[in-house]
Amino acid sequence: MDFIANVQVLVILTVGILSGRGCVLEQPIGDGKPNFINEISSTEIAYVGNAKSLDCAAVNFCSVTWYKDGIPLPWAPQEAAQDPNQAEKSQILRFKQLEFGDQAEYTCIVSNGVENINRTIRLVVLEDSRADKPIFLGSNGGSCTDRTAEVGETVRFSCEFFVGKALLTQSFVSWYRVDKKGQTPAEWLEDIETQTEQSSRMDSVIVSNLEIPNIKDNAFGSWMALIYSNGYQADAVVSVNPSPTGNGGTAKSLLEKIKMGFQKHE
Ligand SMILES: *[C@@H]1O[C@H](CO)[C@@H](O)[C@H](O)[C@H]1NC(C)=O
């Protein structure tokens, strides 16, 4: 078993390295570096039985290689260089009819023949658009992860929760300061200025932002976004850490502290 797993890793590495070579960019644009065209969320939600596409459209590419949970897809277009149409197509991974087994992390590696860029998209396949529990999704561009900052800087977190269509208007996110004394709602903090903002996207995702302008020492530490939806709650915890170079700042662990917890709220 171990032996087989090792062989698979070796194959992935080999393909990964090869995919960056052996193709030639015909008409470079600008500096010729590969670049993704569309911004997309790091987590995509779709419903079983529906069609779905994952987008790695890029400029300055001559090959695209897709991986599902680290395994190269069988139709990985090694021949893409010879067939520009095929290369074009494979920038977008299309599912005609989603199955639960399609839920995975998909990575595309896009190469201009010299250098690679990559993108990983988590695809979540749900039974229908009515979720009963909120699901923490993270956010586009990792803006719901730990941050380092210096005193005086402004820090902004943006965290996303899937709640389902029917529950969008009845779901609410609150931000808390989490410290040794417990949790203090952001709006109760007299000595830390904060701004929060809630919006939605895709008819079923709540986006909650926390902005801490002009960071002072007392804003360093953990903050939690807590969502209530349909009697359930879920949360995301993020930290603002003092910059290791800042005066007196200690190089704290930047380990991701995002916790997912579903608890029935009585
Ligand atoms: C993806 O890109 C990142 C940042 O450029 C790099 O560190 C990482 O090794 C790349 N991953 C793969 C699988 O090529």
The ligand as an ORCA input file, in Angstrom:
! r2SCAN-3c Opt
* xyz 0 1
  C       1.537     26.630     -6.868
  O       2.019     27.953     -6.761
  C       2.652     28.219     -5.524
  C       2.948     29.707     -5.459
  O       3.407     30.207     -6.659
  C       3.890     27.341     -5.383
  O       4.529     27.605     -4.175
  C       3.454     25.879     -5.453
  O       4.579     25.035     -5.414
  C       2.661     25.623     -6.727
  N       2.117     24.272     -6.689
  C       2.233     23.404     -7.682
  C       1.557     22.083     -7.493
  O       2.820     23.655     -8.718
*
